[in-house]
Amino acid sequence: MNDQTYTSGQLLRWIWGAYLKKHSPTMLVAVFFMAIEGATLGALARLMEPMFDLVFVGGRDDALVWVGVVLMGIFILRAFAGVIQKVLLTRVAQKTAADMRIDLLDRMMRQDGAFHQTHPPGFLVQRVQSDVNAVGDVWRAVITGAGRDFIGLLVLLGVAIAIDPIWALLACVGIPLMVLPAAAAQRFVRRRSREARDLGAGLATRLDEVFHGIVQIKLNALEQYQARQYRDMTGTFIKTEVRAAFGNSAIPGLIDIMSGLGFMAVILYGGAEIISGDKTIGQFMTFFTAMGFAFSPLRRLGAISGLWQVAAAALERIKELMDAPLRLKDPKTPVALPAGTPGVVLEGVDLAYGEAKVLDGLTLHAEPGQTTALVGASGAGKSTVFNLLTRLIDPQAGVVLIGDQPATSLRLRDLRGLFSVVTQEALLFDETLRENIVLGREDVSDAQLQGVLDAAHVSDFLPSLEHGLDTRVGPRGSALSGGQRQRVVIARALLRDTPILLLDEATSALDAQSEQMVQDALDRLSEGRTTLVIAHRLSTIRSADKIIVMDRGRVMDEGTHEELLERGGIYADLYRLQFQEGKTVSDAHGLRALRGRQRSDDGEKPTILQRLGQALFG
């Protein structure tokens, strides 16, 4: 995240044009009623003069009735105006916040993989939830202040000036003394609020990591360590928030000091005029009430200036995300999807994350309707190939072809509609089993759904679920076993019925029984499709039409299982280590044997074979 700073004017113009302008009719109505509510303060102050001079001092019975009726009418009018403007402003604030959340979520979902690598989920959740909430709350206060309080302040100052301009001038004698301190306080609040926003995002990220890694935390007895880490971060956050609160409260405090100076000056000057008979008690009470009422909205306006700095800090972070460039876009003139079952080609592809090169001139071909397996150590670039094919990220050099069309020439939605992806994570949403399979589609018949349930062996465990297909699967599918989650994902892929299938170690985390069921479902799924498989265990890819051995972003060897064994290269060595005399050797023994063989052959520390061995056996 960059540290770009936007001026208040820029932020105001942006939020007005993007979100508030369309609500301007509603806001005008709200401002009208705010003006009524604010004007009632002036009416109440003006009523003090007849109340004191005619009723309390003059003792006129006729004035007592009409003063009381007018006073009651003012309060009734104020009540109705206050309710209407608050309801309207709440509606505008909530709709504005909702629109901002939706736009922000949409923008972040359309970012590429590199963006999400540098912006953890907790950070983004903080932006969408807390920052937008802060903006919504403050924006409602700002509109209210700009409407009711500002109008009320103008009316009350008008009443005070009408009584005596000199008294009004004396009441404001302290204003020049607070200009510079107030400006300094605003800058301080904005800096501290910006720090607090970032610290809050860090706290959200920490919580996200803790709850997603709760099993590892328990197994490694990290509860106290994680609690201590969170406590330290929370302490820093509290200090920053307290400092921001200090700056925020300093502005109303300065207004209080200014008010005290003004009232003292008025009492010293105006009191002498009342004693001499130049002014009446009613005039003084009207002026005193008007200025007393005036300093209340003035104090709220001062507080709003501090709250605006808090909102501005949140808005800066939101606008930075909104302004982050979208690297993955639809082409201006998209081409039609390739017909039939397309193959895929990567030609001379380079890709790097910062200084780390992931793919180095990679060239590979996956033939239409065939199964191509990718074998290699962790970090060889296998999963990156999948990300390139589906345009989760674009290469810095080279071309990715789907059929005979560059991936970048297809609409993103159309391109991704060509792929079904099954990974070992088997991500499910906290929804019903049915919703996790159909994914919002409304054109799925009962017969279609039953067919994919049977083919993916989901029907085998459906009777054990209390509500069948309408059973909620829990966060990330936690209510199901690993094998069950995997079969649900395969059913989802079968229902999509796409021509290209990507399998990323889809059975590596399963027990033998679950693996057999899942492998059977995968075999059915891959029939007639262009299939790319990432696998660590060579036993799962012996029947592949082509096996590609990768290391450090390059293709080191390729061929069928039999061809690679006959050539006696890297793949053959790995296969023999896994299946000595037809039996799979242990991970530890296989890795030690692999390292020993490489040292004896080359006389130096192994590189490619060691890396492949670590991936295949450890």
Backbone torsions as a table, in degrees:
resi	resn	phi	psi	omega
1	MET	NA	129.0	178.0
2	ASN	-79.7	172.5	-178.5
3	ASP	-112.0	37.3	179.5
4	GLN	-62.6	138.2	179.9
5	THR	-111.0	130.4	177.7
6	TYR	-106.9	143.6	176.0
7	THR	-74.4	161.6	177.8
8	SER	-60.4	-37.2	178.6
9	GLY	-62.7	-42.8	178.6
10	GLN	-62.2	-43.7	-179.4
11	LEU	-66.0	-41.0	179.8
12	LEU	-65.4	-42.2	179.3
13	ARG	-64.2	-39.0	-179.1
14	TRP	-65.9	-50.5	-176.1
15	ILE	-68.8	-30.3	176.3
16	TRP	-68.2	-49.7	-177.4
17	GLY	-68.0	-37.5	-174.3
18	ALA	-83.2	-32.3	-169.5
19	TYR	-131.1	-36.5	-170.9
20	LEU	-92.2	-26.9	-174.1
21	LYS	-59.1	-38.3	-178.2
22	LYS	-70.4	-16.3	177.2
23	HIS	-99.3	12.3	-175.0
24	SER	-59.8	-37.6	177.0
25	PRO	-60.0	-45.1	178.2
26	THR	-63.1	-40.5	-179.5
27	MET	-66.3	-35.5	178.4
28	LEU	-64.2	-41.5	176.9
29	VAL	-62.7	-43.2	179.5
30	ALA	-63.2	-41.1	179.4
31	VAL	-64.4	-35.8	177.5
32	PHE	-59.9	-46.6	179.9
33	PHE	-72.6	-28.8	173.7
34	MET	-66.1	-37.4	178.0
35	ALA	-63.4	-39.9	177.1
36	ILE	-63.0	-45.7	-179.4
37	GLU	-62.5	-42.4	179.3
38	GLY	-67.2	-36.7	-178.1
39	ALA	-69.3	-26.2	179.2
40	THR	-63.4	-27.3	176.4
41	LEU	-64.8	-41.1	177.0
42	GLY	-64.2	-38.5	178.9
43	ALA	-65.0	-40.8	178.0
44	LEU	-63.1	-43.5	179.0
45	ALA	-63.2	-41.6	-177.7
46	ARG	-66.6	-25.8	-178.9
47	LEU	-72.9	-15.2	-178.5
48	MET	-64.6	-34.5	-176.9
49	GLU	-64.2	-53.0	176.2
50	PRO	-65.5	-30.9	179.7
51	MET	-62.3	-44.2	-178.6
52	PHE	-81.5	-48.4	-173.2
53	ASP	-72.9	-39.5	-176.2
54	LEU	-90.3	-38.0	-174.6
55	VAL	-94.0	-62.6	-172.3
56	PHE	-71.7	-39.4	-179.6
57	VAL	-92.7	-46.7	-176.8
58	GLY	-77.5	-25.3	177.7
59	GLY	70.0	30.4	-178.8
60	ARG	-86.3	120.2	-178.4
61	ASP	-67.7	-37.7	-178.4
62	ASP	-64.1	-35.3	178.9
63	ALA	-70.5	-29.8	-178.7
64	LEU	-59.3	-40.9	-177.4
65	VAL	-68.6	-53.2	-175.5
66	TRP	-68.3	-32.2	175.7
67	VAL	-63.5	-42.5	179.3
68	GLY	-65.0	-41.7	179.9
69	VAL	-65.3	-44.2	179.2
70	VAL	-62.6	-41.5	179.2
71	LEU	-60.1	-45.1	178.7
72	MET	-63.6	-42.1	179.1
73	GLY	-62.0	-37.8	178.7
74	ILE	-62.4	-44.0	-178.6
75	PHE	-68.5	-36.8	176.9
76	ILE	-64.6	-45.7	178.5
77	LEU	-60.3	-42.7	179.2
78	ARG	-62.0	-39.8	-179.1
79	ALA	-63.7	-50.0	-179.2
80	PHE	-63.0	-44.9	-179.7
81	ALA	-62.1	-40.0	-179.4
82	GLY	-64.7	-43.1	-179.6
83	VAL	-63.9	-47.0	-176.8
84	ILE	-62.5	-47.7	-176.6
85	GLN	-67.6	-33.5	179.2
86	LYS	-68.6	-40.8	177.9
87	VAL	-63.4	-46.2	-179.7
88	LEU	-63.2	-43.3	-178.6
89	LEU	-68.8	-36.9	176.9
90	THR	-62.8	-41.0	178.1
91	ARG	-62.1	-45.9	179.3
92	VAL	-62.9	-45.0	-177.6
93	ALA	-63.6	-42.9	-178.9
94	GLN	-67.9	-42.0	179.3
95	LYS	-67.6	-37.7	177.5
96	THR	-64.1	-45.4	179.1
97	ALA	-63.4	-41.0	179.3
98	ALA	-63.4	-44.9	178.4
99	ASP	-60.9	-40.3	-179.5
100	MET	-66.3	-41.7	177.9
101	ARG	-61.6	-45.2	-178.1
102	ILE	-63.4	-45.9	179.7
103	ASP	-62.8	-41.6	-178.9
104	LEU	-66.4	-43.9	178.0
105	LEU	-62.8	-44.0	179.2
106	ASP	-60.8	-42.3	-178.9
107	ARG	-63.9	-43.4	-177.5
108	MET	-71.5	-33.0	178.2
109	MET	-68.6	-24.4	-179.3
110	ARG	-89.9	0.6	176.7
111	GLN	-77.0	160.2	-177.2
112	ASP	-83.5	178.2	-177.6
113	GLY	-62.2	-34.5	-179.7
114	ALA	-62.8	-37.7	178.0
115	PHE	-61.2	-45.5	-176.8
116	HIS	-75.6	-17.9	172.4
117	GLN	-71.1	-32.3	-177.7
118	THR	-97.1	-6.6	178.7
119	HIS	-125.8	97.0	-176.9
120	PRO	-65.6	158.4	-176.7
121	PRO	-56.3	-42.6	-179.0
122	GLY	-59.6	-38.4	178.3
123	PHE	-62.1	-45.0	-177.7
124	LEU	-70.6	-36.7	176.2
125	VAL	-60.8	-41.6	179.0
126	GLN	-61.0	-40.8	179.6
127	ARG	-64.7	-45.8	-174.8
128	VAL	-71.1	-39.2	-175.2
129	GLN	-92.7	-70.4	-170.7
130	SER	-65.4	-45.5	-177.0
131	ASP	-65.6	-43.2	179.3
132	VAL	-66.8	-37.9	176.2
133	ASN	-60.9	-43.3	179.5
134	ALA	-61.2	-43.0	179.1
135	VAL	-63.9	-44.1	-179.3
136	GLY	-62.1	-44.8	-179.6
137	ASP	-64.0	-46.1	-178.0
138	VAL	-70.0	-36.7	-178.4
139	TRP	-63.2	-38.8	176.6
140	ARG	-62.6	-40.9	178.6
141	ALA	-66.2	-38.1	-179.8
142	VAL	-65.1	-44.7	179.6
143	ILE	-63.4	-42.8	178.9
144	THR	-61.6	-44.0	179.6
145	GLY	-64.5	-42.1	-179.8
146	ALA	-68.4	-25.7	-179.4
147	GLY	-93.6	-80.7	-174.1
148	ARG	-60.2	-51.8	-173.9
149	ASP	-70.0	-41.1	-179.2
150	PHE	-67.2	-44.1	178.7
151	ILE	-65.3	-42.8	177.7
152	GLY	-59.9	-39.7	179.6
153	LEU	-63.6	-43.7	179.6
154	LEU	-62.9	-44.5	-179.8
155	VAL	-62.7	-44.0	-178.3
156	LEU	-67.0	-39.7	176.2
157	LEU	-64.8	-34.9	176.4
158	GLY	-63.5	-41.5	177.0
159	VAL	-62.5	-45.0	-178.7
160	ALA	-63.4	-41.8	179.8
161	ILE	-66.1	-36.3	178.8
162	ALA	-63.6	-34.0	178.1
163	ILE	-71.3	-50.5	179.8
164	ASP	-165.5	110.6	-179.3
165	PRO	-60.4	-34.6	-178.5
166	ILE	-67.9	-41.8	176.6
167	TRP	-59.6	-42.8	-179.4
168	ALA	-62.2	-40.2	178.8
169	LEU	-64.8	-42.0	179.0
170	LEU	-64.7	-35.1	-180.0
171	ALA	-63.8	-25.7	-177.7
172	CYS	-101.5	16.8	-174.5
173	VAL	-63.3	-25.6	-176.4
174	GLY	-86.0	-6.7	-175.3
175	ILE	-59.2	-46.8	-179.3
176	PRO	-59.7	-27.1	-177.0
177	LEU	-72.9	-17.1	-174.9
178	MET	-107.5	-1.6	-175.5
179	VAL	-63.5	-55.0	-177.6
180	LEU	-66.5	-45.9	177.2
181	PRO	-59.8	-37.5	179.5
182	ALA	-66.0	-41.1	178.2
183	ALA	-63.6	-41.6	177.9
184	ALA	-64.2	-39.7	179.5
185	ALA	-64.4	-38.5	179.4
186	GLN	-64.2	-43.8	178.4
187	ARG	-63.3	-40.2	179.7
188	PHE	-63.1	-44.3	-179.3
189	VAL	-62.2	-42.2	-177.8
190	ARG	-65.1	-41.0	178.8
191	ARG	-64.0	-46.8	-178.4
192	ARG	-66.6	-36.6	179.4
193	SER	-66.8	-37.7	177.4
194	ARG	-63.4	-42.1	176.8
195	GLU	-62.5	-42.6	-179.2
196	ALA	-63.7	-38.0	177.5
197	ARG	-60.2	-45.4	-179.0
198	ASP	-67.8	-40.2	177.7
199	LEU	-65.8	-38.0	176.3
200	GLY	-62.4	-38.4	176.3
201	ALA	-64.7	-38.8	177.3
202	GLY	-63.7	-39.4	177.3
203	LEU	-64.4	-42.3	179.0
204	ALA	-63.9	-39.7	177.6
205	THR	-63.7	-42.3	178.8
206	ARG	-61.9	-44.1	178.3
207	LEU	-62.4	-41.9	178.6
208	ASP	-59.2	-43.3	179.6
209	GLU	-68.3	-39.3	-179.5
210	VAL	-64.2	-49.0	-175.4
211	PHE	-71.4	-32.4	176.8
212	HIS	-76.8	-24.1	179.3
213	GLY	-108.4	27.2	-173.2
214	ILE	-62.2	-34.4	-179.6
215	VAL	-65.3	-46.4	179.4
216	GLN	-65.7	-35.0	177.5
217	ILE	-62.6	-43.1	179.4
218	LYS	-67.7	-45.0	-177.2
219	LEU	-64.7	-30.6	-179.3
220	ASN	-101.7	11.7	177.2
221	ALA	52.7	49.4	-176.4
222	LEU	-100.8	11.5	-175.4
223	GLU	-58.2	-49.7	-178.2
224	GLN	-65.8	-39.1	179.4
225	TYR	-62.5	-48.0	-179.5
226	GLN	-65.6	-38.6	177.7
227	ALA	-63.4	-38.6	179.0
228	ARG	-66.5	-42.6	178.0
229	GLN	-60.2	-44.4	-179.2
230	TYR	-67.9	-37.5	178.9
231	ARG	-62.8	-42.0	179.8
232	ASP	-64.1	-43.6	179.3
233	MET	-65.4	-38.8	179.2
234	THR	-65.2	-38.8	177.9
235	GLY	-59.8	-44.1	177.6
236	THR	-63.2	-40.9	179.4
237	PHE	-62.5	-42.8	-179.5
238	ILE	-62.8	-44.4	179.3
239	LYS	-58.4	-43.1	-179.3
240	THR	-66.8	-41.5	179.1
241	GLU	-64.6	-39.7	179.6
242	VAL	-65.0	-40.7	178.0
243	ARG	-64.8	-39.4	177.2
244	ALA	-64.9	-39.7	178.6
245	ALA	-64.5	-36.5	177.0
246	PHE	-60.5	-48.6	179.1
247	GLY	-64.5	-37.4	-179.0
248	ASN	-66.3	-40.2	-179.0
249	SER	-79.5	-14.8	-179.4
250	ALA	-66.4	-32.9	-176.8
251	ILE	-67.4	-50.9	173.6
252	PRO	-60.4	-32.6	177.1
253	GLY	-62.5	-41.3	177.0
254	LEU	-63.4	-37.3	178.4
255	ILE	-66.1	-37.1	177.1
256	ASP	-61.6	-43.2	178.8
257	ILE	-62.7	-43.5	178.0
258	MET	-61.2	-41.0	179.6
259	SER	-62.9	-42.4	179.1
260	GLY	-60.7	-43.5	178.0
261	LEU	-62.4	-42.6	-178.6
262	GLY	-64.4	-45.8	-179.8
263	PHE	-64.6	-38.9	178.8
264	MET	-61.8	-43.6	-179.8
265	ALA	-64.3	-40.4	-179.7
266	VAL	-66.4	-42.9	-179.2
267	ILE	-64.1	-42.6	-179.4
268	LEU	-64.7	-42.2	-177.6
269	TYR	-82.2	-48.1	-175.8
270	GLY	-73.0	-32.2	178.9
271	GLY	-60.2	-39.6	178.6
272	ALA	-63.4	-37.5	179.5
273	GLU	-68.7	-34.5	178.0
274	ILE	-69.8	-41.8	178.7
275	ILE	-61.7	-37.1	-179.3
276	SER	-79.3	-10.2	179.2
277	GLY	90.0	3.6	178.9
278	ASP	-71.1	-26.5	179.3
279	LYS	-128.9	149.2	178.5
280	THR	-91.0	163.9	176.7
281	ILE	-63.6	-37.4	178.9
282	GLY	-61.5	-41.0	178.0
283	GLN	-64.0	-43.5	-179.5
284	PHE	-64.6	-41.8	-179.0
285	MET	-66.8	-36.5	175.9
286	THR	-62.8	-46.3	179.3
287	PHE	-63.6	-47.0	-176.8
288	PHE	-62.6	-41.5	178.3
289	THR	-65.2	-43.8	180.0
290	ALA	-60.2	-46.3	-179.2
291	MET	-70.7	-34.0	176.0
292	GLY	-63.9	-45.6	175.0
293	PHE	-63.0	-36.9	-175.5
294	ALA	-66.4	-39.3	-177.2
295	PHE	-70.6	-21.4	177.0
296	SER	-68.4	-53.9	174.8
297	PRO	-64.5	-31.5	177.4
298	LEU	-63.5	-39.3	178.2
299	ARG	-65.7	-40.6	178.2
300	ARG	-66.0	-38.8	177.3
301	LEU	-63.8	-37.2	175.7
302	GLY	-64.2	-41.1	177.5
303	ALA	-64.9	-37.4	179.3
304	ILE	-62.8	-35.2	178.4
305	SER	-61.5	-35.1	175.2
306	GLY	-72.9	-41.4	178.0
307	LEU	-62.5	-34.4	178.3
308	TRP	-62.3	-35.7	178.2
309	GLN	-64.9	-35.8	175.2
310	VAL	-64.1	-46.3	179.0
311	ALA	-64.7	-38.1	-179.3
312	ALA	-62.9	-37.7	177.7
313	ALA	-63.6	-41.5	177.6
314	ALA	-68.1	-41.5	179.9
315	LEU	-62.7	-37.0	177.8
316	GLU	-57.3	-47.0	-179.3
317	ARG	-65.2	-40.1	179.3
318	ILE	-65.3	-44.9	-177.9
319	LYS	-67.4	-32.7	175.9
320	GLU	-60.4	-41.6	177.7
321	LEU	-68.9	-39.3	178.2
322	MET	-64.2	-34.2	-177.4
323	ASP	-87.4	-8.6	179.3
324	ALA	-59.5	127.9	-174.5
325	PRO	-64.4	142.2	174.3
326	LEU	-88.6	112.4	-177.9
327	ARG	-83.7	-22.0	179.4
328	LEU	-104.9	107.3	-177.5
329	LYS	-129.2	156.2	172.1
330	ASP	-68.7	144.8	177.1
331	PRO	-67.0	153.9	-179.9
332	LYS	-65.5	-35.9	177.9
333	THR	-126.2	80.8	-177.6
334	PRO	-65.0	151.6	178.7
335	VAL	-100.8	168.3	-179.4
336	ALA	-74.3	154.2	177.8
337	LEU	-65.0	146.3	176.2
338	PRO	-64.2	144.7	-177.8
339	ALA	-79.2	155.8	174.8
340	GLY	68.2	-148.0	179.5
341	THR	-101.2	104.3	-174.6
342	PRO	-80.1	153.4	167.1
343	GLY	-89.8	176.2	178.4
344	VAL	-130.6	147.5	-177.7
345	VAL	-138.2	134.2	167.9
346	LEU	-114.7	125.1	-174.5
347	GLU	-124.4	110.5	175.8
348	GLY	59.2	42.4	-172.3
349	VAL	-85.6	129.0	172.7
350	ASP	-114.7	140.8	176.7
351	LEU	-152.9	134.2	178.5
352	ALA	-139.7	143.9	169.9
353	TYR	-103.7	100.3	-175.5
354	GLY	67.1	-123.0	179.2
355	GLU	-88.7	-12.0	-175.9
356	ALA	-86.9	115.5	179.6
357	LYS	-84.9	126.1	-176.9
358	VAL	-100.6	-44.5	177.5
359	LEU	-123.0	135.8	-174.1
360	ASP	-128.2	89.2	179.7
361	GLY	63.8	37.0	-174.3
362	LEU	-69.6	131.9	175.1
363	THR	-132.3	122.6	176.0
364	LEU	-152.1	155.4	-178.9
365	HIS	-127.9	134.1	172.0
366	ALA	-118.7	115.2	-172.2
367	GLU	-72.9	150.5	-179.6
368	PRO	-60.9	136.6	175.4
369	GLY	71.3	6.1	-179.8
370	GLN	-113.1	166.4	178.6
371	THR	-103.8	123.0	178.7
372	THR	-116.7	126.3	-178.3
373	ALA	-104.7	139.6	176.1
374	LEU	-109.6	123.8	-179.0
375	VAL	-121.7	138.7	178.0
376	GLY	170.6	166.7	-179.7
377	ALA	-70.3	163.3	172.6
378	SER	-58.6	131.9	-177.4
379	GLY	90.6	2.5	179.6
380	ALA	-74.6	-19.1	177.9
381	GLY	109.1	11.0	-176.5
382	LYS	-64.3	-52.5	-179.6
383	SER	-65.1	-29.8	177.7
384	THR	-63.6	-33.3	176.5
385	VAL	-60.1	-43.0	178.3
386	PHE	-63.3	-41.7	-179.7
387	ASN	-63.9	-34.8	178.2
388	LEU	-70.6	-41.6	-178.6
389	LEU	-62.1	-39.6	-178.3
390	THR	-91.7	4.6	179.9
391	ARG	55.7	42.6	165.5
392	LEU	-75.0	-18.8	175.2
393	ILE	-155.6	153.0	178.4
394	ASP	-108.8	148.0	179.6
395	PRO	-74.6	158.5	174.5
396	GLN	-79.8	-23.8	178.8
397	ALA	-151.6	159.5	179.8
398	GLY	90.1	-178.2	-176.1
399	VAL	-136.3	146.2	174.7
400	VAL	-115.4	122.0	-177.3
401	LEU	-111.3	135.3	171.2
402	ILE	-113.6	110.9	-167.5
403	GLY	66.3	-123.9	176.8
404	ASP	-110.3	15.2	-177.4
405	GLN	-112.1	133.9	172.7
406	PRO	-59.8	139.4	-179.5
407	ALA	-58.0	-33.0	-177.6
408	THR	-73.8	-9.7	179.6
409	SER	-92.3	-3.6	179.6
410	LEU	-102.0	149.3	171.4
411	ARG	-60.4	142.0	-178.8
412	LEU	-57.4	-44.0	-179.3
413	ARG	-62.7	-41.7	178.9
414	ASP	-67.3	-43.2	-179.5
415	LEU	-59.3	-51.1	-176.6
416	ARG	-70.2	-20.1	174.2
417	GLY	-70.3	-10.1	177.0
418	LEU	-84.0	-12.5	-170.1
419	PHE	-116.3	142.7	162.6
420	SER	-118.5	135.0	-175.8
421	VAL	-123.1	129.6	175.4
422	VAL	-124.6	119.0	-179.5
423	THR	-118.4	169.7	-179.2
424	GLN	-70.1	-21.6	180.0
425	GLU	-71.3	-30.6	178.1
426	ALA	49.8	59.9	-176.2
427	LEU	-69.1	124.5	174.2
428	LEU	-120.0	157.7	178.9
429	PHE	-98.3	157.3	-179.4
430	ASP	-77.4	66.2	179.6
431	GLU	-135.7	-170.8	179.4
432	THR	-75.0	163.8	178.0
433	LEU	-60.3	-41.2	179.7
434	ARG	-60.6	-47.5	-178.4
435	GLU	-64.0	-32.8	178.9
436	ASN	-70.8	-21.2	179.6
437	ILE	-92.6	-46.0	-176.1
438	VAL	-82.0	-22.1	176.4
439	LEU	50.8	49.1	173.6
440	GLY	85.2	-5.4	179.2
441	ARG	-70.3	140.9	-179.9
442	GLU	-113.3	4.1	-177.5
443	ASP	-104.2	18.2	-176.3
444	VAL	-93.9	119.8	178.7
445	SER	-80.1	162.7	177.7
446	ASP	-61.7	-36.4	-179.9
447	ALA	-66.6	-42.3	177.5
448	GLN	-60.9	-46.1	-177.7
449	LEU	-63.7	-43.6	179.6
450	GLN	-63.4	-37.1	-179.9
451	GLY	-61.5	-45.1	-179.1
452	VAL	-73.0	-30.1	176.4
453	LEU	-64.0	-40.9	179.0
454	ASP	-70.0	-44.8	-176.8
455	ALA	-65.0	-33.0	-178.3
456	ALA	-92.5	4.2	-179.6
457	HIS	63.2	24.1	172.9
458	VAL	-73.2	-32.1	179.2
459	SER	-60.1	-24.2	-177.7
460	ASP	-64.9	-34.1	-178.1
461	PHE	-108.3	-1.4	179.9
462	LEU	-57.8	-42.1	-178.9
463	PRO	-61.2	-21.7	-179.1
464	SER	-82.0	-8.7	179.5
465	LEU	-91.0	136.2	-172.8
466	GLU	-58.9	-42.4	-177.2
467	HIS	-113.5	18.6	177.6
468	GLY	59.0	-130.6	-178.9
469	LEU	-66.3	-18.6	-179.1
470	ASP	-94.3	15.5	175.6
471	THR	-79.7	130.9	175.2
472	ARG	-73.0	137.4	-173.8
473	VAL	-91.9	-4.2	178.1
474	GLY	83.2	169.1	178.9
475	PRO	-57.6	123.9	-179.5
476	ARG	57.4	26.0	178.1
477	GLY	74.8	26.0	-173.9
478	SER	-65.6	-17.8	179.5
479	ALA	-79.5	-7.3	179.9
480	LEU	-113.0	158.5	174.8
481	SER	-76.5	169.6	-180.0
482	GLY	-60.5	-43.1	179.7
483	GLY	-66.5	-38.0	178.0
484	GLN	-65.5	-43.8	177.9
485	ARG	-59.6	-41.4	-177.9
486	GLN	-64.6	-38.3	179.4
487	ARG	-69.7	-33.2	175.6
488	VAL	-63.7	-42.5	179.2
489	VAL	-64.8	-37.3	178.4
490	ILE	-67.5	-39.3	175.8
491	ALA	-60.9	-40.2	176.7
492	ARG	-59.4	-44.2	-179.2
493	ALA	-67.3	-39.1	177.6
494	LEU	-61.8	-39.9	-179.2
495	LEU	-67.9	-34.3	177.8
496	ARG	-64.5	-35.3	174.8
497	ASP	54.3	53.0	-178.6
498	THR	-93.3	158.2	-177.0
499	PRO	-77.7	-16.3	-177.8
500	ILE	-122.8	135.1	-177.3
501	LEU	-122.2	130.2	177.7
502	LEU	-116.2	119.9	-179.6
503	LEU	-116.2	115.9	-178.0
504	ASP	-110.0	93.2	178.2
505	GLU	48.8	49.8	-169.2
506	ALA	-68.9	-17.3	-178.4
507	THR	-121.5	8.6	-171.2
508	SER	-68.2	-25.3	-174.8
509	ALA	-102.3	14.2	-173.6
510	LEU	-105.2	155.9	173.3
511	ASP	-75.7	171.9	-172.3
512	ALA	-60.9	-43.3	-178.5
513	GLN	-66.4	-46.2	179.0
514	SER	-64.9	-38.4	-179.2
515	GLU	-61.6	-39.7	-179.0
516	GLN	-64.2	-43.1	178.9
517	MET	-65.1	-45.4	-178.8
518	VAL	-65.5	-39.8	-179.7
519	GLN	-65.0	-37.8	176.6
520	ASP	-62.9	-42.0	178.2
521	ALA	-65.4	-38.2	179.2
522	LEU	-66.6	-37.8	178.5
523	ASP	-61.4	-41.2	177.7
524	ARG	-67.0	-39.3	-178.2
525	LEU	-64.5	-36.7	-173.7
526	SER	-82.8	-7.3	-177.7
527	GLU	-61.9	124.5	176.6
528	GLY	75.8	9.1	-178.3
529	ARG	-116.1	153.4	169.3
530	THR	-76.0	116.1	-171.5
531	THR	-120.6	130.1	171.8
532	LEU	-115.2	132.0	-174.7
533	VAL	-124.3	131.4	167.8
534	ILE	-102.9	126.0	-177.4
535	ALA	-145.6	142.1	173.3
536	HIS	-93.2	-31.6	-179.6
537	ARG	-92.9	120.4	-175.5
538	LEU	-67.6	-20.0	-179.4
539	SER	-63.5	-25.3	-176.5
540	THR	-84.7	-6.5	-174.2
541	ILE	-126.9	11.7	-178.2
542	ARG	-62.3	-28.5	-178.1
543	SER	-89.3	3.9	-179.8
544	ALA	-63.9	146.3	178.3
545	ASP	-67.2	-32.1	178.4
546	LYS	-147.4	139.7	176.0
547	ILE	-118.8	127.5	-179.2
548	ILE	-113.0	123.5	178.9
549	VAL	-96.3	121.2	-176.6
550	MET	-114.9	150.4	171.4
551	ASP	-156.6	132.6	176.8
552	ARG	52.2	40.7	174.7
553	GLY	78.5	15.1	179.5
554	ARG	-130.3	158.6	173.0
555	VAL	-87.9	120.6	-178.9
556	MET	-95.6	-28.5	-179.1
557	ASP	-165.0	158.2	175.7
558	GLU	-159.1	156.6	-179.0
559	GLY	155.1	-176.8	174.2
560	THR	-76.9	170.6	178.3
561	HIS	-56.8	-47.6	-178.6
562	GLU	-65.8	-40.8	179.9
563	GLU	-63.6	-42.2	-179.4
564	LEU	-67.5	-37.7	176.7
565	LEU	-66.0	-40.8	-178.3
566	GLU	-66.6	-34.6	-179.6
567	ARG	-71.3	-24.4	176.8
568	GLY	71.4	31.9	179.3
569	GLY	-93.7	-146.7	-176.5
570	ILE	-59.3	-47.9	-176.4
571	TYR	-60.9	-41.6	-179.6
572	ALA	-62.3	-42.4	178.1
573	ASP	-61.4	-45.1	-179.9
574	LEU	-64.3	-39.9	-179.3
575	TYR	-64.6	-44.2	179.6
576	ARG	-63.6	-36.1	179.1
577	LEU	-67.8	-34.7	179.2
578	GLN	-77.2	-31.1	-173.1
579	PHE	-129.0	64.6	175.5
580	GLN	-71.3	119.9	179.9
581	GLU	52.8	37.7	174.6
582	GLY	81.1	4.2	179.7
583	LYS	-119.7	140.7	179.5
584	THR	-75.7	126.6	179.1
585	VAL	-80.2	162.3	179.3
586	SER	-69.0	158.2	179.9
587	ASP	-58.5	-49.5	-176.1
588	ALA	-63.7	-44.8	-179.3
589	HIS	-65.3	-41.7	179.6
590	GLY	-62.3	-41.0	-179.3
591	LEU	-67.8	-41.0	178.9
592	ARG	-65.0	-40.9	179.5
593	ALA	-64.8	-40.4	179.5
594	LEU	-62.2	-45.6	-179.1
595	ARG	-65.3	-42.3	-179.0
596	GLY	-63.8	-41.8	179.8
597	ARG	-64.1	-42.1	-179.0
598	GLN	-64.6	-39.6	-179.8
599	ARG	-65.5	-40.7	-177.6
600	SER	-70.4	-31.9	180.0
601	ASP	-75.9	-42.2	-170.7
602	ASP	-106.2	-16.9	-178.1
603	GLY	70.5	18.2	179.6
604	GLU	-151.4	171.4	-177.7
605	LYS	-61.7	130.5	-177.1
606	PRO	-65.9	154.1	178.4
607	THR	-119.0	-79.8	-175.1
608	ILE	-64.1	-49.8	-177.5
609	LEU	-63.5	-39.4	178.8
610	GLN	-62.5	-44.9	-179.7
611	ARG	-62.6	-42.1	177.3
612	LEU	-66.0	-38.5	178.9
613	GLY	-63.4	-40.3	178.9
614	GLN	-62.8	-37.4	179.8
615	ALA	-72.2	-38.4	-175.0
616	LEU	-81.3	-26.9	-173.6
617	PHE	-122.3	-5.2	-176.9
618	GLY	-143.8	NA	NA
